[in-house]
Amino acid sequence: MIFRLDDRLVFPNPTLADEDGLLAVGGDLSVERLLLAYQNGIFPWYSEDEPILWFSPHERFVLFPADLQVSKSMRQVLRSGRFKVTVDTCFDDVVEACSAAKREGQDGTWITADMKAAYSRLNQLGYAHSVEVWQDEQLVGGLYGVHIGDVFCGESMFSKVSNASKTALIWLCNTGQYQLIDCQVYTEHLESMGAQMIAREDYIGILHNSIA
């Protein structure tokens, strides 16, 4: 059963999501609703021609910074000084660049105009952050996501040159600020860096302990 949200600021129990992780439809992208969603292991993911869809997958693809795997060649890239990394200097530009790439398993961009506006508000209020990677003063890679407790809920990443997005993720892991990076959905690229699947219950437990 897929729940339809109304004006009330509530979500159903995440364990009621269907086999694809779809939990609810509708609602809005207000700051309050988005924060409530992330605090309970729920995130929006939909296309421009769809209503807002809210997901809580049965398994969560995550990266524990302590498990980060960096290849020998990538270590050489990091030592080379090829890239410069900044934080929150051009959040909207990072989101825009991410929107140009398709998310695996979905046609077209899932970062709609409403999504861009919503996450920009979260950034202005200090809840969402971007990591930017620069080469020769040009933005060549980065990622953005939502900070809940000491969990970073990654939303999307992009790379215009080889290894730029990897540099952003490695930098994020090495800040020491997060016990967990939520990658949401599986990719071979992230698995090669140490990401793994964990049960939704385990993820939500870590999330709630982090908030507490």
The 8 nearest C-alpha neighbors of each residue, nearest first, counted from 0:
[[1, 2, 17, 15, 16, 22, 23, 21],
 [2, 0, 23, 22, 3, 24, 21, 16],
 [1, 3, 23, 24, 0, 4, 22, 11],
 [4, 2, 24, 23, 25, 1, 5, 26],
 [3, 5, 26, 25, 24, 2, 23, 6],
 [4, 6, 7, 26, 3, 25, 8, 9],
 [7, 5, 8, 26, 4, 27, 9, 25],
 [6, 8, 5, 9, 4, 26, 10, 32],
 [7, 9, 32, 6, 10, 31, 5, 35],
 [10, 8, 7, 11, 4, 32, 35, 5],
 [11, 9, 12, 8, 36, 4, 23, 13],
 [10, 12, 13, 9, 15, 2, 22, 23],
 [11, 13, 14, 15, 10, 16, 22, 39],
 [14, 12, 15, 16, 55, 11, 22, 41],
 [13, 15, 12, 16, 57, 55, 199, 200],
 [14, 16, 13, 12, 17, 22, 11, 0],
 [17, 15, 22, 20, 21, 14, 13, 55],
 [16, 18, 20, 21, 19, 22, 15, 0],
 [19, 17, 20, 16, 21, 57, 56, 15],
 [20, 18, 17, 21, 56, 16, 57, 54],
 [19, 21, 56, 55, 16, 17, 54, 18],
 [22, 20, 54, 16, 17, 19, 53, 23],
 [21, 23, 16, 54, 53, 1, 20, 55],
 [24, 22, 2, 53, 1, 3, 52, 21],
 [23, 25, 52, 3, 51, 4, 53, 2],
 [26, 24, 51, 4, 3, 50, 27, 52],
 [25, 27, 4, 5, 6, 24, 51, 28],
 [26, 28, 29, 25, 32, 51, 6, 33],
 [29, 27, 117, 33, 32, 30, 26, 114],
 [28, 30, 32, 31, 27, 33, 117, 34],
 [31, 29, 33, 32, 34, 121, 28, 117],
 [30, 32, 34, 29, 33, 35, 8, 28],
 [33, 31, 35, 29, 34, 30, 36, 8],
 [32, 34, 36, 30, 35, 31, 28, 29],
 [33, 35, 37, 31, 36, 32, 38, 30],
 [36, 34, 32, 38, 33, 37, 31, 39],
 [35, 37, 41, 33, 39, 34, 38, 42],
 [38, 36, 40, 34, 41, 39, 35, 42],
 [37, 39, 35, 36, 40, 34, 147, 206],
 [40, 38, 37, 36, 41, 35, 203, 13],
 [39, 41, 37, 38, 203, 55, 36, 42],
 [42, 40, 36, 55, 37, 54, 39, 53],
 [41, 43, 54, 53, 36, 37, 44, 55],
 [44, 42, 53, 52, 54, 45, 51, 41],
 [45, 43, 52, 53, 109, 42, 54, 51],
 [44, 46, 109, 52, 51, 49, 43, 47],
 [47, 45, 109, 49, 48, 108, 111, 107],
 [46, 48, 49, 111, 45, 109, 108, 50],
 [47, 49, 46, 50, 45, 51, 111, 109],
 [50, 48, 46, 47, 45, 51, 52, 24],
 [51, 49, 25, 52, 24, 48, 45, 47],
 [50, 52, 25, 24, 45, 49, 53, 43],
 [53, 51, 24, 45, 43, 44, 23, 50],
 [54, 52, 43, 23, 42, 22, 21, 24],
 [55, 53, 21, 20, 22, 42, 41, 56],
 [54, 56, 41, 20, 13, 40, 22, 21],
 [57, 55, 20, 58, 54, 59, 19, 199],
 [58, 56, 199, 20, 198, 55, 59, 18],
 [59, 57, 198, 199, 56, 197, 196, 60],
 [58, 60, 197, 196, 183, 199, 61, 198],
 [59, 61, 196, 183, 182, 195, 184, 185],
 [62, 60, 181, 182, 194, 195, 180, 59],
 [61, 63, 194, 180, 179, 64, 195, 193],
 [62, 64, 179, 66, 65, 178, 180, 61],
 [65, 63, 172, 67, 66, 62, 179, 178],
 [64, 66, 63, 67, 172, 178, 62, 68],
 [67, 65, 64, 63, 193, 68, 62, 194],
 [68, 66, 193, 64, 65, 192, 69, 63],
 [69, 67, 192, 193, 66, 70, 191, 65],
 [68, 70, 73, 192, 67, 74, 71, 169],
 [69, 71, 73, 72, 74, 68, 192, 75],
 [70, 72, 74, 73, 75, 69, 76, 68],
 [71, 73, 75, 74, 70, 76, 69, 77],
 [74, 72, 76, 70, 75, 71, 69, 77],
 [75, 73, 71, 77, 76, 72, 78, 70],
 [74, 76, 78, 72, 73, 77, 79, 71],
 [77, 75, 73, 79, 74, 78, 72, 81],
 [76, 78, 74, 75, 79, 80, 73, 81],
 [79, 77, 75, 76, 80, 74, 81, 73],
 [78, 80, 76, 81, 77, 75, 82, 74],
 [79, 81, 82, 78, 77, 83, 76, 75],
 [82, 80, 79, 134, 76, 83, 77, 78],
 [81, 83, 134, 80, 133, 132, 84, 77],
 [82, 84, 133, 132, 134, 85, 81, 80],
 [83, 85, 132, 131, 133, 82, 130, 86],
 [86, 84, 131, 130, 132, 88, 83, 87],
 [87, 85, 130, 88, 129, 131, 84, 128],
 [88, 86, 129, 90, 89, 128, 130, 85],
 [87, 89, 86, 90, 85, 131, 129, 130],
 [90, 88, 92, 91, 87, 93, 131, 129],
 [89, 91, 93, 129, 87, 92, 88, 94],
 [90, 92, 94, 93, 89, 95, 119, 115],
 [91, 93, 95, 89, 90, 94, 96, 97],
 [94, 92, 96, 90, 95, 91, 97, 141],
 [95, 93, 97, 91, 96, 92, 98, 90],
 [94, 96, 92, 98, 93, 97, 91, 99],
 [97, 95, 93, 98, 99, 94, 92, 157],
 [98, 96, 94, 157, 99, 95, 100, 156],
 [97, 99, 95, 110, 100, 96, 108, 94],
 [98, 100, 97, 96, 101, 95, 108, 157],
 [101, 99, 98, 97, 102, 108, 157, 96],
 [102, 100, 108, 107, 103, 99, 106, 105],
 [101, 103, 105, 104, 100, 108, 109, 106],
 [102, 104, 105, 101, 186, 106, 184, 185],
 [103, 105, 102, 106, 101, 184, 107, 185],
 [106, 104, 103, 102, 107, 101, 109, 108],
 [107, 105, 108, 101, 104, 102, 46, 109],
 [106, 108, 101, 105, 109, 46, 102, 100],
 [107, 109, 101, 110, 98, 46, 106, 100],
 [108, 110, 46, 45, 111, 44, 107, 47],
 [111, 109, 98, 108, 114, 115, 112, 46],
 [110, 112, 114, 113, 109, 47, 115, 108],
 [111, 113, 115, 114, 116, 110, 47, 117],
 [112, 114, 116, 111, 115, 117, 28, 110],
 [115, 113, 111, 117, 112, 116, 110, 118],
 [116, 114, 112, 113, 118, 117, 119, 111],
 [115, 117, 119, 113, 114, 118, 112, 120],
 [118, 116, 114, 120, 119, 115, 28, 113],
 [119, 117, 121, 120, 115, 116, 122, 114],
 [118, 120, 122, 116, 121, 117, 115, 123],
 [121, 119, 123, 118, 117, 122, 124, 116],
 [122, 120, 118, 126, 127, 124, 119, 123],
 [123, 121, 127, 125, 119, 124, 120, 126],
 [122, 124, 120, 121, 125, 119, 126, 127],
 [123, 125, 121, 122, 126, 120, 127, 119],
 [124, 126, 122, 123, 127, 121, 128, 146],
 [125, 127, 121, 122, 146, 145, 124, 128],
 [128, 126, 145, 122, 121, 144, 125, 146],
 [129, 127, 143, 144, 87, 122, 145, 126],
 [128, 130, 143, 87, 90, 142, 86, 131],
 [129, 131, 86, 141, 142, 85, 167, 143],
 [132, 130, 141, 85, 84, 86, 140, 129],
 [131, 133, 84, 140, 141, 83, 139, 138],
 [134, 132, 138, 83, 137, 82, 139, 136],
 [135, 133, 82, 137, 136, 139, 81, 83],
 [134, 136, 137, 133, 82, 81, 138, 83],
 [135, 137, 134, 133, 138, 83, 139, 82],
 [138, 136, 134, 133, 135, 139, 132, 140],
 [139, 137, 133, 132, 140, 134, 136, 131],
 [140, 138, 159, 133, 132, 158, 137, 160],
 [141, 139, 158, 163, 132, 164, 157, 159],
 [142, 140, 131, 130, 164, 132, 167, 156],
 [141, 143, 156, 130, 129, 155, 157, 93],
 [142, 144, 129, 128, 154, 155, 153, 130],
 [143, 145, 153, 154, 152, 127, 128, 151],
 [144, 146, 127, 152, 126, 151, 128, 147],
 [145, 147, 151, 126, 127, 150, 152, 148],
 [148, 146, 150, 149, 151, 145, 38, 210],
 [149, 147, 210, 209, 150, 146, 206, 211],
 [148, 150, 177, 209, 178, 147, 176, 151],
 [151, 149, 179, 147, 177, 148, 180, 146],
 [150, 152, 146, 180, 145, 153, 181, 147],
 [153, 151, 181, 145, 144, 180, 146, 150],
 [152, 154, 144, 182, 181, 151, 155, 143],
 [155, 153, 144, 143, 152, 156, 182, 142],
 [156, 154, 142, 143, 153, 97, 157, 144],
 [155, 157, 142, 141, 97, 164, 143, 158],
 [158, 156, 97, 140, 141, 164, 142, 96],
 [157, 159, 140, 164, 163, 160, 139, 141],
 [158, 160, 139, 140, 157, 161, 163, 138],
 [161, 159, 158, 163, 139, 162, 140, 164],
 [160, 162, 163, 158, 159, 164, 165, 140],
 [163, 161, 165, 164, 166, 160, 158, 73],
 [164, 162, 140, 166, 158, 165, 161, 160],
 [163, 165, 167, 158, 140, 166, 141, 162],
 [166, 164, 162, 168, 167, 163, 169, 73],
 [165, 167, 163, 169, 164, 168, 170, 162],
 [168, 166, 164, 170, 165, 141, 169, 130],
 [169, 167, 171, 165, 170, 166, 172, 164],
 [170, 168, 172, 166, 171, 167, 165, 173],
 [169, 171, 173, 167, 168, 172, 166, 174],
 [172, 170, 168, 169, 173, 174, 167, 130],
 [173, 171, 64, 169, 170, 174, 168, 175],
 [172, 174, 170, 175, 171, 169, 64, 176],
 [173, 175, 176, 171, 172, 170, 177, 169],
 [174, 176, 173, 177, 172, 178, 171, 64],
 [177, 175, 174, 149, 178, 172, 173, 171],
 [178, 176, 149, 150, 179, 175, 151, 180],
 [177, 179, 149, 150, 63, 64, 176, 180],
 [178, 180, 63, 150, 177, 62, 181, 64],
 [181, 179, 151, 62, 61, 150, 152, 182],
 [180, 182, 61, 152, 183, 153, 151, 179],
 [181, 183, 61, 60, 153, 184, 180, 152],
 [184, 182, 60, 181, 59, 61, 185, 153],
 [185, 183, 60, 182, 186, 59, 61, 103],
 [184, 186, 60, 187, 183, 182, 189, 190],
 [187, 185, 188, 189, 190, 184, 103, 60],
 [186, 188, 190, 189, 191, 185, 192, 194],
 [187, 189, 186, 191, 190, 192, 185, 194],
 [190, 188, 192, 191, 187, 186, 194, 193],
 [189, 191, 194, 187, 193, 192, 188, 186],
 [190, 192, 189, 188, 193, 187, 194, 68],
 [193, 191, 68, 189, 190, 67, 194, 69],
 [192, 194, 67, 190, 68, 191, 66, 62],
 [195, 193, 62, 190, 61, 189, 192, 60],
 [196, 194, 60, 61, 62, 190, 193, 197],
 [195, 197, 60, 59, 58, 61, 198, 194],
 [196, 198, 59, 58, 60, 199, 195, 201],
 [199, 197, 58, 201, 200, 59, 57, 202],
 [198, 200, 58, 202, 57, 201, 59, 203],
 [199, 201, 203, 198, 202, 204, 57, 197],
 [202, 200, 204, 198, 199, 203, 205, 197],
 [201, 203, 199, 205, 204, 200, 206, 198],
 [204, 202, 206, 200, 205, 201, 40, 207],
 [205, 203, 201, 207, 202, 206, 200, 208],
 [206, 204, 208, 202, 203, 207, 209, 201],
 [205, 207, 203, 209, 204, 208, 202, 210],
 [208, 206, 210, 204, 209, 205, 203, 211],
 [209, 207, 211, 205, 210, 206, 204, 203],
 [208, 210, 148, 206, 207, 211, 149, 205],
 [211, 209, 148, 207, 208, 206, 147, 149],
 [210, 208, 209, 207, 148, 206, 205, 149]]
